Amino acid sequence: MKLVLRENEVNNKADGTYYIDCITTSYFNLINLLGEPTSKRGDKVLCEWVIESNEGNIATIYDYKSDTNDVALVTEWHLGGNKDSLPLIEEIKNNIKNNIDFYDLV
């Protein structure tokens, strides 16, 4: 399907992406769906997944200015990209919505 990039693969691929939408799900559900985050930062974003489609479009999933410093408690996630990323973002949203949150935290 899609490739979740590792931190050393991202380079500048996520540059120029911006907030498009948000989704409610647990950190654990995202790990179950996508694996470990691409990066863990700490300032305004605790962690982020960078996803590249087969066509080379980029989407990001990240928390932004969460009310907590514990990523395990985050349930509101931003979806980012650009105009070419819209089909990929819709696919990601549908995949997340259709998956059962194993930890039942949301």
PyMOL commands that set and color helices and strands:
alter all, ss='L'
color gray80, all
select helices_A, chain A and resi 7-10+27-34+71-73+83-98
alter helices_A, ss='H'
color red, helices_A
select strands_A, chain A and resi 3-4+18-24+39-40+47-52+58-62+76-81
alter strands_A, ss='S'
color yellow, strands_A
deselect
rebuild
show_as cartoon
